Amino acid sequence: MPFYHSLGKIPNKRHTVFKNPEGGIYYEQLFGTIGFDGMSSLLYHIQPPTAVIEIIQKQSVAPEIGLDKNMQMRSLQGFNVDATDDYLESRTPMLVNSDVYIELAAPKKSMTDYFYKNADADEVIFIHRGNGTLKTQLGNIDFSYGDYLVVPRGMIYQMHFESEDNRLLIIQSFHPVYTPKRYRNWFGQLLEHSPYCERDIRRPQHLETHNENGRFLIKIKKEDTMYDYVYAHHPFNVVGWDGYNFPYAFSIHNFEPITGRVHQPPPVHQTFETGAFVICSFVPRMYDYHPDSIPAPYNHSNIDSDEVLYYVDGDFMSRNHVDKGQITLHPAGIPHGPHPGAYERSIGQKETQELAVMIDTFKPLKLTKQALGVEMGEYMNSWHH
């Protein structure tokens, strides 16, 4: 995030001796991105963060592609993905390309026996059902329905849930995830026309510092391979940190929609961006207020991008018969638009209560075998009158 935050104890000057109460020193770590050019934070550990006892095993976690090339409208019943006890085992890839993996997860148990680090990708975890706490090296963040959790690559974390009824949409981004640049000034501050501001962003709080030696299992994902590392020290042994690179939460319910006299284009819903795709939030809002406006979206051609919609709640004004957790894919190269009757039904309507997450990619998405297993086969024909 392009603003500063700090927790715990840090020295007055970076890269200098920082003594612990026993007269020894804390161990400094630069946690940064894009070489030394991106956002970074400085962490201070009780023990060195490098003491590995052994690497137990490694295994492939590469998505299994079921359909490599797609030129068909598709819909997936996301809630048909089975719930699984383990968080990592529950993560089920649906749509993937070299820039992004779009996954669904329904974990029933908290992560208590291991920690996780994604060394490849930033993760955006959308909480559709459930609540709990994201625990990280840099502090904890409570989460609940509608939260986006943005976890920068390389961050060691655990997900702790308060119940077994959890549904997550997880976006692995192989490019850094940022707030949209058109919402920021050249200092990085979110501007007045932004649909949210820094006050809406929840930073880590309650820094848990563990001074423990032993055997601590950290599962590290790198190049579609999961490595089981055993470290000699508890990974949450940070006494303090400061900087710009940290996990944060933003609730979709705090996204303030941008509306107009006539229908606004999809970029007004943009919430996050990368160099390869964008994430948008469709939230309850007033409809267009021109006397002759048509609130439903006009037909448009996806020439440059695949469009993915994940339905969260409410009635989506442009679609017939959508369910919570349903995913639709409208591929680049062919036009798409409202279902029959939706265009006409929207005329004269004053507001919508829809809630959905949209992901637009600039490279075609491949469908996994698991996605084909929950596909609604007749979706392509649902535009027939």
C-alpha positions as CSV (number, residue, x, y, z in Angstrom):
1,M,0.0,0.0,0.0
2,P,1.3,3.5,-0.8
3,F,1.2,4.8,2.8
4,Y,3.3,4.2,5.9
5,H,2.4,2.0,8.9
6,S,4.4,0.8,11.9
7,L,3.8,-1.6,14.8
8,G,5.8,-2.7,17.8
9,K,9.3,-1.6,18.6
10,I,11.8,-0.3,16.0
11,P,15.1,1.6,16.3
12,N,15.5,5.3,15.6
13,K,17.7,4.6,12.6
14,R,17.5,1.8,10.1
15,H,20.4,-0.6,9.6
16,T,21.8,0.1,13.0
17,V,22.3,-1.9,16.2
18,F,18.9,-2.6,17.9
19,K,19.5,-4.3,21.3
20,N,17.2,-6.7,23.0
21,P,16.7,-6.6,26.8
22,E,19.4,-9.3,27.3
23,G,22.0,-7.2,25.6
24,G,22.0,-9.1,22.3
25,I,20.5,-7.7,19.0
26,Y,17.4,-8.1,17.0
27,Y,17.7,-9.2,13.4
28,E,16.6,-6.9,10.7
29,Q,15.0,-8.1,7.5
30,L,14.0,-6.0,4.4
31,F,10.7,-7.3,3.1
32,G,10.4,-5.8,-0.3
33,T,9.2,-6.2,-3.9
34,I,10.5,-5.4,-7.4
35,G,14.1,-5.8,-6.4
36,F,14.8,-2.7,-4.3
37,D,12.5,-0.5,-6.3
38,G,9.1,-1.5,-5.0
39,M,7.3,-1.0,-1.7
40,S,9.1,-2.5,1.3
41,S,9.0,-2.8,5.1
42,L,11.7,-3.4,7.7
43,L,11.1,-6.2,10.1
44,Y,13.0,-6.9,13.4
45,H,13.1,-10.5,14.5
46,I,14.1,-12.0,17.9
47,Q,15.9,-14.8,16.0
48,P,17.2,-14.8,12.5
49,P,14.5,-15.6,9.9
50,T,16.8,-17.9,8.0
51,A,17.3,-20.9,10.3
52,V,15.9,-23.9,8.3
53,I,16.2,-27.3,9.9
54,E,15.1,-29.4,6.9
55,I,13.0,-29.5,3.8
56,I,10.6,-32.5,4.2
57,Q,9.1,-32.8,0.8
58,K,7.8,-31.0,-2.3
59,Q,4.8,-31.7,-4.5
60,S,3.2,-30.1,-7.5
61,V,0.2,-28.0,-7.0
62,A,-0.1,-26.9,-10.6
63,P,-3.7,-26.5,-11.9
64,E,-5.0,-29.3,-14.0
65,I,-6.2,-27.8,-17.2
66,G,-9.4,-29.2,-18.6
67,L,-9.9,-26.8,-21.5
68,D,-6.9,-24.9,-22.9
69,K,-8.8,-22.6,-25.3
70,N,-12.2,-21.2,-24.8
71,M,-14.6,-19.2,-27.0
72,Q,-17.8,-19.9,-25.2
73,M,-19.9,-18.2,-22.6
74,R,-19.7,-20.4,-19.4
75,S,-21.1,-20.5,-15.9
76,L,-19.9,-22.4,-12.9
77,Q,-21.8,-23.3,-9.7
78,G,-19.2,-22.2,-7.2
79,F,-21.0,-23.5,-4.1
80,N,-20.9,-27.0,-5.6
81,V,-17.2,-27.1,-4.7
82,D,-17.0,-29.4,-1.7
83,A,-16.0,-28.1,1.7
84,T,-12.7,-29.5,3.0
85,D,-11.1,-29.4,6.4
86,D,-7.6,-28.1,5.3
87,Y,-7.3,-24.5,4.0
88,L,-4.7,-25.3,1.3
89,E,-6.4,-28.5,0.2
90,S,-9.7,-26.6,-0.1
91,R,-8.3,-24.1,-2.6
92,T,-9.7,-25.2,-5.9
93,P,-8.4,-23.5,-9.1
94,M,-11.2,-22.6,-11.6
95,L,-9.9,-20.2,-14.2
96,V,-6.2,-19.6,-14.8
97,N,-3.6,-18.0,-17.1
98,S,0.0,-16.9,-16.7
99,D,-1.0,-13.7,-14.8
100,V,-3.7,-14.9,-12.4
101,Y,-5.3,-18.0,-10.8
102,I,-8.9,-17.6,-9.8
103,E,-9.7,-20.1,-7.0
104,L,-12.6,-21.1,-4.8
105,A,-12.2,-22.5,-1.3
106,A,-14.5,-23.8,1.4
107,P,-12.1,-24.6,4.4
108,K,-13.7,-25.9,7.6
109,K,-10.7,-25.8,9.9
110,S,-8.3,-23.1,11.0
111,M,-4.6,-23.3,10.2
112,T,-3.0,-24.5,13.4
113,D,-0.4,-27.1,12.4
114,Y,1.4,-25.0,9.8
115,F,2.0,-21.6,8.3
116,Y,1.8,-20.6,4.6
117,K,3.8,-18.4,2.3
118,N,3.0,-17.8,-1.4
119,A,6.4,-16.8,-2.9
120,D,4.9,-16.4,-6.4
121,A,1.9,-14.2,-6.1
122,D,0.0,-11.5,-4.2
123,E,-3.2,-13.0,-2.9
124,V,-6.6,-11.2,-2.7
125,I,-8.9,-13.3,-0.5
126,F,-12.6,-12.3,-0.7
127,I,-14.6,-13.5,2.2
128,H,-18.0,-14.6,1.0
129,R,-19.0,-16.6,4.1
130,G,-17.3,-16.8,7.4
131,N,-15.4,-14.7,9.8
132,G,-12.2,-15.0,11.8
133,T,-8.6,-13.6,11.9
134,L,-5.8,-13.4,9.4
135,K,-2.6,-13.9,11.4
136,T,0.6,-12.6,9.9
137,Q,4.2,-11.8,10.7
138,L,3.2,-8.1,10.7
139,G,0.1,-8.4,12.9
140,N,-3.5,-9.6,12.8
141,I,-6.5,-8.5,10.8
142,D,-10.0,-9.6,11.8
143,F,-12.2,-10.4,8.8
144,S,-15.9,-11.0,8.0
145,Y,-18.4,-11.2,5.2
146,G,-17.5,-8.9,2.3
147,D,-13.9,-8.3,3.2
148,Y,-11.0,-8.3,0.7
149,L,-7.8,-9.5,2.4
150,V,-4.8,-8.4,0.3
151,V,-1.7,-10.4,1.2
152,P,1.6,-9.4,-0.5
153,R,3.7,-12.2,-1.9
154,G,6.2,-13.7,0.6
155,M,4.1,-12.9,3.6
156,I,3.9,-15.8,6.1
157,Y,0.3,-16.2,7.4
158,Q,-2.4,-18.3,8.9
159,M,-6.2,-18.2,8.5
160,H,-8.2,-18.8,11.7
161,F,-11.9,-19.3,11.3
162,E,-14.7,-19.0,13.9
163,S,-16.9,-21.7,12.3
164,E,-16.8,-24.4,9.7
165,D,-19.1,-22.5,7.2
166,N,-16.6,-20.6,5.1
167,R,-16.6,-19.7,1.4
168,L,-13.7,-17.8,-0.2
169,L,-12.9,-16.4,-3.6
170,I,-9.1,-16.3,-3.9
171,I,-7.2,-14.4,-6.6
172,Q,-3.5,-15.2,-7.0
173,S,-1.9,-12.4,-8.9
174,F,1.6,-12.9,-10.4
175,H,1.8,-9.1,-10.7
176,P,1.7,-6.7,-7.7
177,V,-1.8,-5.6,-6.6
178,Y,-2.3,-1.9,-6.3
179,T,-5.1,0.7,-5.8
180,P,-6.0,2.0,-9.2
181,K,-3.6,4.7,-10.3
182,R,-6.4,7.1,-11.5
183,Y,-7.6,7.2,-7.9
184,R,-4.1,8.4,-6.6
185,N,-2.1,11.5,-6.9
186,W,1.6,11.3,-7.7
187,F,2.4,11.0,-3.9
188,G,0.2,7.9,-3.7
189,Q,-2.6,9.5,-1.8
190,L,-6.2,8.4,-2.8
191,L,-7.9,11.4,-4.3
192,E,-11.3,12.9,-3.6
193,H,-13.0,11.1,-6.5
194,S,-11.8,7.7,-5.4
195,P,-14.7,5.4,-4.3
196,Y,-12.8,4.7,-1.1
197,C,-9.9,6.2,0.9
198,E,-7.2,5.3,3.4
199,R,-9.7,5.5,6.3
200,D,-11.5,2.5,4.8
201,I,-8.4,0.3,4.7
202,R,-7.7,-1.8,7.8
203,R,-4.1,-2.3,8.6
204,P,-2.6,-5.0,10.8
205,Q,-3.1,-4.6,14.5
206,H,-2.2,-6.6,17.6
207,L,1.4,-7.7,16.7
208,E,1.8,-11.3,18.1
209,T,5.5,-11.8,19.0
210,H,6.4,-15.4,19.7
211,N,9.9,-16.2,21.2
212,E,9.8,-19.9,20.6
213,N,12.4,-22.4,19.4
214,G,11.4,-25.9,18.0
215,R,10.1,-27.2,14.7
216,F,7.7,-25.0,12.8
217,L,6.3,-26.2,9.5
218,I,6.0,-23.5,6.8
219,K,4.5,-24.5,3.4
220,I,6.0,-22.4,0.7
221,K,4.5,-22.2,-2.8
222,K,7.0,-21.5,-5.6
223,E,6.5,-22.1,-9.3
224,D,3.4,-24.3,-8.7
225,T,5.4,-26.5,-6.3
226,M,4.7,-26.7,-2.6
227,Y,7.7,-27.1,-0.4
228,D,7.4,-28.2,3.3
229,Y,10.1,-26.3,5.2
230,V,10.8,-26.8,8.9
231,Y,12.2,-23.7,10.6
232,A,13.9,-23.6,14.0
233,H,12.0,-20.6,15.2
234,H,8.4,-19.5,15.3
235,P,7.9,-17.3,12.2
236,F,5.9,-14.7,14.1
237,N,8.9,-13.6,16.1
238,V,8.8,-10.0,14.9
239,V,9.0,-7.4,17.7
240,G,8.4,-4.4,15.4
241,W,8.3,-3.2,11.8
242,D,7.6,-0.2,9.7
243,G,7.2,0.5,6.0
244,Y,4.7,0.4,3.1
245,N,4.6,-3.4,2.3
246,F,2.0,-5.1,4.5
247,P,-1.3,-7.0,4.4
248,Y,-4.5,-5.1,4.7
249,A,-8.3,-5.5,4.5
250,F,-10.9,-3.5,2.6
251,S,-14.6,-4.3,2.9
252,I,-16.7,-4.3,-0.3
253,H,-19.4,-2.7,1.8
254,N,-17.2,0.4,2.1
255,F,-16.9,0.8,-1.7
256,E,-18.8,4.0,-2.6
257,P,-20.3,3.5,-6.1
258,I,-19.9,6.1,-8.8
259,T,-23.2,6.8,-10.7
260,G,-24.3,9.2,-13.4
261,R,-27.3,10.4,-15.5
262,V,-26.7,7.6,-17.9
263,H,-25.1,4.1,-17.6
264,Q,-21.5,4.2,-16.4
265,P,-18.8,1.9,-17.9
266,P,-17.3,-1.0,-15.9
267,P,-14.1,0.9,-14.9
268,V,-16.2,3.0,-12.4
269,H,-16.4,-0.2,-10.3
270,Q,-12.7,-0.8,-10.3
271,T,-11.3,-1.6,-6.8
272,F,-7.8,-3.0,-7.5
273,E,-5.5,-3.1,-10.5
274,T,-2.4,-4.9,-11.7
275,G,-0.5,-4.7,-15.0
276,A,-2.4,-7.7,-16.3
277,F,-6.0,-7.6,-14.9
278,V,-8.3,-5.6,-12.7
279,I,-10.7,-6.4,-9.9
280,C,-14.0,-4.5,-9.6
281,S,-16.8,-4.4,-7.0
282,F,-20.5,-4.1,-8.0
283,V,-22.4,-2.9,-4.9
284,P,-25.9,-1.6,-4.0
285,R,-26.4,1.8,-5.7
286,M,-28.9,4.2,-7.1
287,Y,-29.5,3.7,-10.8
288,D,-28.9,6.3,-13.6
289,Y,-31.1,9.4,-13.2
290,H,-31.6,10.6,-16.8
291,P,-35.4,10.4,-17.5
292,D,-34.8,8.0,-20.4
293,S,-31.9,6.1,-19.0
294,I,-31.5,2.3,-19.4
295,P,-29.8,1.2,-16.2
296,A,-28.9,-2.3,-17.5
297,P,-25.5,-2.4,-19.3
298,Y,-25.4,-2.0,-23.0
299,N,-24.2,-4.9,-25.1
300,H,-20.4,-4.7,-25.5
301,S,-17.6,-6.6,-27.1
302,N,-14.9,-8.2,-25.1
303,I,-12.2,-7.8,-27.7
304,D,-9.3,-7.4,-25.4
305,S,-10.2,-9.2,-22.2
306,D,-12.0,-12.1,-20.6
307,E,-14.7,-11.0,-18.1
308,V,-15.3,-13.0,-14.9
309,L,-18.2,-12.2,-12.6
310,Y,-18.5,-13.8,-9.1
311,Y,-22.0,-13.4,-7.7
312,V,-22.1,-12.6,-4.0
313,D,-25.6,-11.5,-3.0
314,G,-28.8,-9.7,-4.2
315,D,-30.4,-9.8,-7.7
316,F,-28.0,-9.0,-10.5
317,M,-29.8,-6.7,-12.8
318,S,-28.4,-7.9,-16.1
319,R,-28.7,-11.7,-15.5
320,N,-31.5,-14.1,-15.1
321,H,-31.4,-16.9,-12.5
322,V,-28.0,-16.4,-10.8
323,D,-27.1,-18.0,-7.5
324,K,-24.7,-17.0,-4.8
325,G,-21.3,-18.3,-5.5
326,Q,-22.0,-18.6,-9.3
327,I,-19.2,-17.6,-11.7
328,T,-19.7,-16.5,-15.2
329,L,-17.0,-16.3,-17.9
330,H,-17.5,-14.1,-21.0
331,P,-14.5,-14.6,-23.2
332,A,-12.7,-12.0,-25.3
333,G,-13.6,-11.8,-29.0
334,I,-17.4,-12.0,-28.8
335,P,-20.0,-9.5,-27.5
336,H,-22.0,-10.1,-24.4
337,G,-24.8,-8.2,-22.7
338,P,-27.9,-8.5,-20.6
339,H,-30.1,-11.6,-20.7
340,P,-33.3,-11.4,-22.6
341,G,-35.8,-9.2,-20.8
342,A,-33.2,-7.7,-18.4
343,Y,-32.6,-4.7,-20.6
344,E,-36.3,-3.9,-20.7
345,R,-37.0,-4.7,-17.1
346,S,-34.4,-2.2,-15.9
347,I,-36.1,0.8,-17.5
348,G,-37.6,2.9,-14.7
349,Q,-35.9,1.1,-11.9
350,K,-34.4,3.3,-9.3
351,E,-31.8,1.2,-7.5
352,T,-30.1,-2.2,-7.3
353,Q,-29.1,-4.3,-4.4
354,E,-26.6,-6.5,-6.3
355,L,-23.2,-7.5,-4.9
356,A,-20.6,-9.1,-7.1
357,V,-16.8,-9.2,-7.8
358,M,-15.6,-8.8,-11.3
359,I,-12.2,-9.8,-12.7
360,D,-11.2,-8.7,-16.2
361,T,-8.0,-10.2,-17.6
362,F,-6.1,-9.2,-20.7
363,K,-5.0,-12.8,-21.5
364,P,-7.5,-15.6,-22.2
365,L,-8.4,-17.8,-19.2
366,K,-8.2,-21.6,-19.2
367,L,-10.7,-23.7,-17.5
368,T,-9.5,-26.3,-15.0
369,K,-10.9,-29.9,-14.7
370,Q,-12.5,-28.9,-11.5
371,A,-14.3,-25.9,-13.2
372,L,-15.7,-28.2,-15.9
373,G,-17.0,-30.4,-13.1
374,V,-19.3,-27.7,-11.7
375,E,-20.2,-26.1,-15.1
376,M,-23.8,-25.3,-16.0
377,G,-24.0,-26.6,-19.5
378,E,-26.8,-24.6,-21.0
379,Y,-25.5,-21.1,-20.1
380,M,-24.3,-20.4,-23.6
381,N,-27.9,-20.7,-24.8
382,S,-29.5,-18.5,-22.2
383,W,-29.6,-15.5,-24.5
384,H,-32.1,-17.2,-26.8
385,H,-35.5,-15.6,-26.7
